[in-house]
C-alpha cells in the first residue's frame, strides 16, 4: 500500500474518528467507488481493534432518496442501526436516503461522514497532509467569532457583494476534523452558517463549481441578484440560463431561496468538480440553495424539493464590520496566528 495513503487512512480512523477497540465501522461503497481507499480504511480500522464491515451495492441511479429504489433499504438500514461509525465512499451518495434517515433518527451513537468519490490522491491531500490539530484550533476560533457576530458581509473579485444577519438559533457547524462524538460529520475544512431567513441581500457570483446541475465551473460567472434571501434574477452565459431552468423545473418556491453559506478551509483542497472538495477550497465561500434541515435551522428548517451548491472563490469576509479575510487570505492577526501550514 502507498505509505501516504496508509497515513491518511490511519489519521481518518484514529485522529478524526477516534475509533476504539470493539467498535463496528461500516464502510459503504458502490460499483464506482475507489476500492483502494476502502481497503486502506478497513485495514486501519482493523488495526485499531475495531470490526470493519464493507457493504457494496450496485451504483444507484440517483442520490439521497432518489437512490432508494436501487437500495436494499431494510437490510442496509438494519446494519447501520448497529454501527458505531459509518463512512460512505459511494459515488452516488446515500446522505438523506431512507437508510440514512433511519440511522440518524434511531442510532444515537452513530458517527457518520460523507466522503463521496474519494480516491487515493484526494485522501492524501485533504486528510493525510493536513495538520488536523492546528487546523481544528483555527477553525474553532473562526466559528466562535462568527457565532458571536450579528452581521456578515462577503465580497469577491468576481463581483459578489452580499450581506445578511446571523441567527443565533441556527446551528453553526464546524467540520474541523473531530468526528469523535455522535452526529453527522463532513470532510475536514468547512464552517457552515445558516443566515437568518429573509435577511440575505446583494449579489452572489458563482465563479467556482456549481453542483448540481454542472459538477464543474460555469462557462461564465453566474450572477444571482438576491432580495430578502430569494433569487430575484440569474445572469451570465449559457450556463446561467441552464441554471435558471434547473431551478424553475422544480416548480418549487423553496428552490429559489438561499439556504446556507460556508467557509472553505482545507489546505489541501483544490477545485476539481467534486463538490465535497470544492466546498473546502481555502479562502472560498460556498452558498447552498434550497432545502435546510430542521436540525440546522430549528424548529422547521426550510422546505424545498432539492438542494444545490455554488462556489465563490477568493472571498473577503467582514463580521460586524470588521474584516477577517481578504480575497482568501486571513487578515485578522489573532486568527492568522492559529493558521496551519498552507
ROMISE-79487 format. One record per residue: residue in three letters; z, y, x of N, C-alpha, C in turn. Coordinates in steps of 0.2 Angstrom, whole numbers, plus 5000, padded with zeros to 4 digits. Each point is the difference from the previous one (the first is absolute). Layout:
N
ALAZYXZYXZYX;...
This chain:
342
UNK500049945004500050064996500050065004;UNK499650054998500050075003500850025001;UNK500250025006500750025001500250064996;UNK499550054999500150064997500149984992;UNK499649964998500149984993500749974998;UNK500249955005500649974999500650055000;UNK499950055005500550065000500050034993;UNK499450024997500050034994500349964994;UNK499949935000500249964995500849995001;UNK500250005006500850005001500350064997;UNK499750065002500350064998500050014992;UNK499549974997499950014992500649954998;UNK500149945002500549954998500750035001;UNK500150015007500750015002500250074999;UNK499650055002500250075001499950044993;UNK499549984996499850044994500449964994;UNK499949945000500349964994500749975002;UNK500250005006500649975002500149934997;UNK499549965000500149934997500549965003;UNK500449974996500649965002499949935000;UNK500349965004499949924999500249984993;UNK499549954998500149974993499650044995;UNK499850065001499650044995499349974999;UNK499850014994499349974998499650065000;UNK499449995004499550065002499449974997;UNK499750034995499449984997499450055002;UNK499549975003499450045002499549984995;UNK499750054996499449994996499450025003;UNK499449964999499450015003499549984995;UNK499350035001499549974996499449985005;UNK499549984998499549975004499750055005;UNK500150074999499750055004500650035005;UNK500549965000500650035005499849985007;UNK500350045004500049985008500549955001;UNK499949945001500549955000500450005007;UNK499750035005500350015007500650034999;UNK500050064996500650044998500549964997;UNK499849964994500549964996500349955005;UNK499749975004500349955004500550035005;UNK499850065003500550035004500650024997;UNK500050024994500650024996500449944998;UNK499649954998500449944998500349975006;UNK499750005006500449985006500650045001;UNK499950065000500650055001500649984996;UNK499849994993500549994995500449935002;UNK499649955002500349945001500450005007;UNK499850045005500450015005500750044999;UNK500050044995500650044997500449954996;UNK499849944999500549954997499950014992;UNK499450034998499950004993499549954998;UNK499949994993499549954998499450044997;UNK499550005004499450034998499649964995;UNK499650034996499649964995499450044999;UNK499449985001499450035000499649984993;UNK499950044996499649994993499350035001;UNK499549965000499350025000499749994993;UNK499650054998499749994994499250025001;UNK499649984996499350035000500050074999;UNK499650045003500050084999499950024993;UNK500550034997499950024993499450054999;UNK499850014994499450054999500250074999;UNK500750015000500350074999500650005004;UNK500350064999500750015003500550024994;UNK500749995002500550014995499949964994;UNK500150024994499949964994499349974999;UNK499550045003499349975000499949945004;UNK500549985004500049945003500349944996;UNK500450024995500349944996499649954998;UNK499450014997499649944998499849955005;UNK500050025007499949965005500649975004;UNK500650014997500649985003500349944997;UNK500449965003500449954997500750044999;UNK500050044994500550054999500749975000;UNK500149954996500649974999500349975007;UNK499649965003500249975006500150055006;UNK499650055000500150055005500750044999;UNK500050014994500650044997500749965002;UNK500049944999500549955001500250005007;UNK499550005005500250005007500350075002;UNK499750054998500250075002500750014997;UNK500249974994500750014998500549985004;UNK499949955005500549975004499950025007;UNK499650055002499850035007500550055002;UNK500250005006500450065003499550055002;UNK499449985003499650055003499349984997;UNK499650054998499349984998499550065004;UNK499649975004499550045003499349984998;UNK499650054997499449984998499450025004;UNK499649965003499550015004499349994996;UNK500050004994499449994996499550065001;UNK499449984999499450055000500150044993;UNK500049964995500150034993500750004999;UNK500350055000500850015000500349974993;UNK500649985000500349974994500650054998;UNK500050065004500550054998499850024992;UNK500550014996499950014993499749954996;UNK499949945003499749944996500649984996;UNK499949954995500649974996500549965005;UNK499849965004500549975005500450055004;UNK499750065002500350055003500650034995;UNK499750024994500550034996500649954998;UNK499849944999500649954999500550005005;UNK499749995006500450005006500550065001;UNK499650064999500450065001500650014995;UNK499849984994500550004994500649955001;UNK499949945002500449955000500449985006;UNK499650015006500349985006500350065004;UNK500650014999500450065002500150005008;UNK499949945003500150005007499350005004;UNK499550014997499350005003499950065004;UNK499749995006499750055004499349995001;UNK499650054997499349995000499650055004;UNK499549985003499550055003499349984999;UNK499650054999499350004999499650015006;UNK499749955004499650015006499349974999;UNK499750034995499349984998499550015006;UNK499549955000499550005005500250015007;UNK500649985002500250015007499749955005;UNK499850025005499749965006500450015006;UNK499849965005500450005006500150075003;UNK499450045001500050065003500450054996;UNK500050004993500450054996500749985001;UNK500249945000500749985001500350035007;UNK499649995005500350035006500050075000;UNK499550044998500050075000500650034995;UNK500149984994500450034996500749974999;UNK500149945003500749975000500249995008;UNK499649965003500249985007500150065005;UNK499650055000500050055005500450064998;UNK500350004994500450054997500850005002;UNK500250065002500750005002500450014993;UNK500249944997500250004993500750044999;UNK500449995005500750034999499950085001;UNK499650025004500050075001499650034995;UNK499449974997499650024995500550004993;UNK500449965000500549994994500450075000;UNK500350015005500450065001499750074998;UNK499450005002499550064999499950004993;UNK499749954997499850004993500650014995;UNK500649975001500650014996500250085000;UNK499950035006500150075000499550044996;UNK499449985000499550044996500149994993;UNK500249944998500249984993500550044998;UNK500650015004500550044997499850074999;UNK499650035005499850074999499650014994;UNK499649954999499650004994500450004993;UNK500449955000500449994994500450064998;UNK500350035005500450064999499650074999;UNK499449995001499650064998499850014993;UNK499850064997499950014993499250005000;UNK499750035005499250014999499749975007;UNK499449984999499649985005499350025000;UNK499750025005499350035001499649965005;UNK499449984999499649965004499350045001;UNK499850015006499350025001499749965006;UNK499350005000499649975005499450045002;UNK499749995006499450035002499450004996;UNK500049944996499549994995500050044994;UNK500650044999500050044994500649984995;UNK500349955001500649984996500550065000;UNK500350024994500550055000500449994993;UNK500549965000500349984994500850005001;UNK500350024994500750015000500349964994;UNK500749995001500349964994500750015001;UNK500449984995500749995000500249935001;UNK500649995004500249945001500649984995;UNK499949944997500549984994500549965003;UNK500650025000500649965003500149944997;UNK499849994993500149944997499449955001;UNK499550025004499549955002500249975006;UNK499849945001500249965006499550025006;UNK500350015006499650025006500149945004;UNK499449965001500049945004499850015007;UNK500449975004499950015008499949935002;UNK499449985002499849945003500050015008;UNK500649985002500150025007500249945005;UNK499749944997500149945004500749974999;UNK500350014994500649974998499949964994;UNK499949935000499949964994500649955000;UNK500650025002500549965000500449994994;UNK499950054995500350004994499549984994;UNK500349974995499549984994499650064998;UNK499449994998499650054997499349995002;UNK499650054998499250015002500050045006;UNK499749975005499950045006499250005002;UNK499850055004499350005002500050015008;UNK499450005002499950005007500450075003;UNK500349995006500350055003499650075001;UNK500350054998499650075002499850044994;UNK500349994994499950054994500650024997;UNK500050064998500550034995499750024994;UNK500249974994499750024994500450044996;UNK499750054997500350054996499750014993;UNK500349994994499850014994500250074998;UNK499550054999500250074998500250004993;UNK500350064999500250014993499450004995;UNK499949964995499450004996499950074997;UNK499350015001499850074997500050055005;UNK500349995006500150065005499550015005;UNK499549955001499550005005499550054998;UNK499850055005499550054999499750025006;UNK499350015000499650015006499449965001;UNK499849995006499449965002500249955005;UNK499849934998500149955004499349985003;UNK499949985006499449995003500049935004;UNK499749954997500049935003499450005006;UNK500250005006499550005005500149935004;UNK500549964998500149945003499849954995;UNK500249945000499849944995500250024993;UNK499749974995500150004993500049934998;UNK500549974997500049934998500549994994;UNK499749974995499349994998499750074998;UNK499350015000499549944999499749995007;UNK500150045005499649995006500249955006;UNK500750015001500249965006499750035006;UNK499950065001499750045006500150074998;UNK499850045005500050075000499450024995;UNK500050064996499450024996499550035004;UNK499450004997499450035004500150085001;UNK500450034997500250075001500750004997;UNK500550055002500650014998500050014992;UNK500549964997500150014993500550054998;UNK499850054997500550054998500249994993;UNK500750004999500350004993500450064999;UNK499850034994500350064998500649984995;UNK500650015002500649984996500350054997;UNK500149994993500450044996500649974996;UNK500650015002500649974997499949935000;UNK499949975006500049935002499449964997;UNK499550044998499449964997499450035003;UNK499549955002499450015003499650044995;UNK499850075001499650044996499350005002;UNK499849995006499350005002500049955006;UNK499449975001499849965006499450035003;UNK500050015006499450035004499949975006;UNK499450005003499849975006499349975000;UNK499949955004499349975000499949944995;UNK499649965001499849944995500649964999;UNK500449995005500649964999500550044995;UNK500050065000500550044996499849984993;UNK499350004998499849994994500249924998;UNK499949965005500249934998500749994999;UNK500450045004500850004999500150034993;UNK499750054998500250034993499849954995;UNK499449965000499849954996500549955000;UNK500349985006500549945000500650024996;UNK500250065001500650024996499950004992;UNK499450034999499850014992499949934997;UNK499849955004499849944996500649964998;UNK500650025002500649974998500250034993;UNK499750054998500150034993500850004999;UNK500350035005500850005000500250075003;UNK500350044996500350065003500450005006;UNK500449945000500449995006499749995007;UNK499349994999499649995007499850075003;UNK500250054996499850075003500650035002;UNK500649975000500650035002500249985008;UNK500350045003500349995007500649964999;UNK500049955005500649954999500550015006;UNK499850015006500450005006499750035006;UNK500450025005499750025006500449965006;UNK499749995005500449965006499850035006;UNK500550005005499850025007499849945003;UNK499550005005499849955004500350005007;UNK500449955002500450015007500049935003;UNK499549975001499949945004499650015007;UNK500350005006499750025006499449965001;UNK499949944998499549965001499450004995;UNK500150034994499650004995499350045001;UNK499549984998499450045001499549994993;UNK499650044999499650004994499549945000;UNK500149954996499549945001499749984993;UNK500350034994499849984994500449954996;UNK500549985004500649964997500550054998;UNK500150004994500450064997500849995003;UNK500249945001500749995002500050035007;UNK499550005004500150035007499850074999;UNK499550024996499850075000500550054997;UNK500449974996500650044997500550025005;UNK500049975006500550015005499750035006;UNK499450035000499750035006500550065001;UNK500250015007500550055001499750074999;UNK500450044996499950074999499650014993;UNK499849944997499650014994500550004994;UNK499750024994500449994994499549964995;UNK500349964996499649964995500350024993;UNK499550014996500150014993499849944995;UNK500549984996499849954995499950034993;UNK499649974997499850034993500149944995;UNK500350024994500049954995500749974999;UNK500149945000500649964998500650025005;UNK500650014997500650005004500549964997;UNK500449965004500449954997500750034997;UNK500349974995500750034998500550005006;UNK499949965005500549995005499950075005;UNK499450025001499950065004500150064996;UNK499950004994500150064996500449994993;UNK500649985001500449984994500150064995;UNK500049984993500149934998499349974998;UNK499550044999499449974997499450005005;UNK500050035006499450005004499550044997;UNK499449985002499450044997499549944999;UNK499850004993499549944998499350025002;UNK499749955002499250015001499849935001;UNK499349994999499749935000499949985007;UNK500050045005499949985007500350055005;UNK499850005006500350045005499550005006;UNK499950065003499650015006500350055005;UNK499849995006500350045006499450035004;UNK500250075002499550035004500450035006;UNK499750015006500350025006499850075002;UNK500550055002499950065002500250015007;UNK499550005005500150005007500350065003;UNK500450005005500250065004500450054996;UNK500549974996500450044996500550055003;UNK500050064997500650045001500550004994;UNK500650005002500549994994500650065001;UNK500150034994500650045000500549984995;UNK500650005001500649984996500450064998;UNK500050034994500450064998499750065005;UNK499450005001499750055004500149995008;UNK500349955002500149995007499549955003;UNK499650015005499549965002500349945004;UNK499849944999500349945004499449975003;UNK499450014998499449965003499450055000;UNK499650005005499450045001499449965002;UNK499649994995499449965001500149945003;UNK500549964998500249945002500549995006;UNK500250065002500550005006500750034997;UNK500549965002500750034998500250065004;UNK500150054997500250075003500750014999;UNK500449974996500750014999500349975006;UNK500450045004500349975006500549944999;UNK500450014995500549944999499649944999;UNK499550004996499649944998499649985006;UNK499750045004499649985006500549975005;UNK500650015000500449975005500149934999;UNK499949984993500149934998499449965000;UNK499450035002499449964999499949945005;UNK499749954998499849945004499450025005;UNK499849965004499450015004499449994996;UNK499550055001499449994996499449985005;
